[in-house]
Amino acid sequence: MHPPQLSPSTEPAPGPPDELDALASKKVVPLRHPWRWFASAVVLVLLAQLAHALITNPVFQWDAFAYWFFRPVVLEGLLLTLELTGLSALFGLLGGIVLALMRLSRSPLLQAVSWAYVWVFRSIPLIVLLLFLANVTALYSTLSLGVPFGPSFVEFRATDLLSFFVVAVLGLSLNEAAYAAEIVRAGIISVDQGQLEAAAALGLPKSRQYRRVILPQATRSIIPSYVNQLIGLLKGTSVVYITSLLELFGVVQTQASTNSGQIIPLLVVGTVWYVILTSVLSVAQFYVERHFSRGALRTVPPTPIQRFRGKLRALGVAR
């Protein structure tokens, strides 16, 4: 009997020991990126110039900035800005959901009304809408509740009902609902049609289909766009000063008019507070998106703190 034939090895034969030692002794040089280093140097120089201008320019009056930053009058305006933003975002989102469902319904009347609302309120500038609502008492001196086209049971004076705060919330909410409707509608139609067919095949009612199947999936698409709209709403509250309502920007403008020598530090105070508020909204957006991404991603993205800890561990291991 012949001994079994062994198949030849597919691995390359090792070279001479001298060649292997020469390859092992060579140092691996990483790929160089000179333009990346050049761009980083330019950015660092520009940042250093910006910091130098902010620190050394006496016009900024950082002592006046520190004086005004936590003044009660500024904090009251900040609180009013938060109230306007919160109420308008809530009412605007609720109105946007209703308008989006009307637009997606099979009723031609509801579709037409929703489309017309979005068209009208996206066409009217916010400042014009606020001015119109502030002067609506010239059109209607009294408002009443009762039978349509019939007798009224309760009457109100328009000036008592439509205060400056109510006018601001109403105008911001009406404007916000038009944009929120399109954001919600875009999120709903982004859901795969097969999801709707599967929910209908299971015999789920329409309301349950929207609550349990469509809206949870559409939320992932709605959140980024709506947070951008919410940030725009936060900054848009600065327009309500025309209704004599002194929110953050109104307070800054009023104090700047009475303290003409401190206009720049007061504007910086308002700017920094807006930056802080938008930063908080951006952080909240990250964690909300991370929460709703659990059903779409196998592993949720790490938080900035988790990334920082991971880099520290990597440095510790490397050492």
Sequence and secondary structure as in RCSB ss.txt:
>XXXX:A:sequence
MHPPQLSPSTEPAPGPPDELDALASKKVVPLRHPWRWFASAVVLVLLAQLAHALITNPVFQWDAFAYWFFRPVVL
EGLLLTLELTGLSALFGLLGGIVLALMRLSRSPLLQAVSWAYVWVFRSIPLIVLLLFLANVTALYSTLSLGVPFG
PSFVEFRATDLLSFFVVAVLGLSLNEAAYAAEIVRAGIISVDQGQLEAAAALGLPKSRQYRRVILPQATRSIIPS
YVNQLIGLLKGTSVVYITSLLELFGVVQTQASTNSGQIIPLLVVGTVWYVILTSVLSVAQFYVERHFSRGALRTV
PPTPIQRFRGKLRALGVAR
>XXXX:A:secstr
          S     HHHHHHHHHS       HHHHHHHHHHHHHHHHHHHHHHH GGG HHHHHHHHT HHHH
HHHHHHHHHHHHHHHHHHHHHHHHHHHHHSS HHHHHHHHHHHHHHHHS HHHHHHHHHTGGGT SEEEEESTTS
 EEEEEEHHHHS HHHHHHHHHHHHHHHHHHHHHHHHHHTS HHHHHHHHHTT  HHHHIIIIIHHHHHHHHHHH
HHHHHHHHHHHGGGGGGGT   HHHHHHHHHHH GGGHHHHHHHHHHHHHHHHHHHHHHHHHHHHHHGGGT SS 
   HHHHHHHHHHHHHHH 
